Structure formats: C-alpha cells, structure tokens
Amino acid sequence: MHALLIGATGATGKDLLDLLLKDDSFHRVDIFVRSDLDIQNEKLKIHVIDFDKPEQWKYIVKGDVLFSCLGTTLKAAGSKEAQWKVDYDYQYQFAKFAKVNNVNNYVLVSSGFSSPNSLFFYTRMKGQLEEAVKALEFPKLAIFNPPLLIRKNSDRIMEVAGLKAIQFFNKIRIFRSQKPLPTEILAQAIINSAKSKEYGITTIKGKAIWKCAGAKYE
C-alpha cells in the first residue's frame, strides 16, 4: 500500500511513521510537514508544504490510505481560532483532496468524548470534524476516539497530572473505560484498521482500540 500521513511529528504520528516504515504491507510512505525531517528511508517521501497554500500541493495527495494524526494544543496554538485551523481546517482540506484524488481509505485520529454538540470547544471541534469527513463518503473510514494518551517525554503539565489521576483511579478499578493509552498501541491499531477488509464507517474507542492493536487490555 501507498500511505499518506499528516501529523508525523506528533507523538502518535511519530510512532505511526516508525511502524509504517517497518511494515512490508506499505511500499511507500508520503508525509506532509512544515519543515524537513532528518529521516532516511528508501520508502519515505517527505513533502515540505505550506498548509495555507493548498493549491501548491493538493494534486499530490494521492495514494491508497490517508492517516490523519494532526493536532495541536490551545497553549501551543495561542488561540481557539488558530487551534481550529490546525485541528479542523487543515485536516478537513487534506481529507477533501484525498477523496477528490481517489484515496478510498481514510483513518482519522480524533479524541475521546468528541461530539458536534459538546459544550466544550475541543471536543465539539473534533466532533464537527468527524461529521464533516463522514459527509465526504470515503468507501472506508475509521475514526479513533482514544482516551488520555501516554506520550513519550510529554511536557504537557495538565496532561501528565490528568494521567496520574486516571492511573490512580484505575488501580482501584474506577474509570476503567478511560484507561490511558500508549501512543504506540494506538499507532498499531491505526495500521491494523487500515489493513482490515471492513468497509464503511468504523468508530473505534476505549477497549476496542487495544483489541484492534492486538494488545492485552488489563
């Protein structure tokens, strides 16, 4: 398969890229980034693009499957408007061009508790994106709604604090459905979903992500 990936520099994207390059099912991996990366692999094609100028790159969004792991935090973005541009606009435009270019398999990493009617900006944004890409009618669409992620060397203070709290409650068997998920497990589940023969729209969350990855859920 020929894989396309946006969000390759994030925690999940890095793990996903590493697995894609090792997986013989994928003969080529194209990533779209803001600046060049120091990665050498015969299967890898790095496209350095300006996300705000789709007319320059929309014709090269071609392959068998598009993986969308793009995202930022409100703190890093600086405003809700800037976060919306990255988490919604950029991802939606890539999905739209992929569909136009006959990419029939799309995997979107969304968030837990996403809903287009959520009272909270982040989960509402994610829910609205999910509804928008569903309307594009990909033959095969997998949407992941992961719980809190365990990211390697995370510097997100609130995320780390929340992770410790959830892990404490898990130990006393509370909030088991929200067991934190290592990004490498999520990445493997993402790849497995792309390889599956199941078509239509699939939403994968919680314990089902571990099962999709072939990992043990304890």
Secondary structure, 3 states (H helix, E strand, C coil): CEEEEECCCCHHHHHHHHHHHHCCCCCEEEEEECCCCCCCCCCEEEEECCCCCHHHCHHHCCCCEEEECCCCCHHHHCCHHHHHHHHHHHHHHHHHHHHHCCCCEEEEECCCCCCCCCCCHHHHHHHHHHHHHHCCCCCEEEEEECCCEECCCCCCHHHHHHHHHHHHHHHCCCCHHHCCEEHHHHHHHHHHHHHCCCCEEEEEECHHHHHHHCCCCC
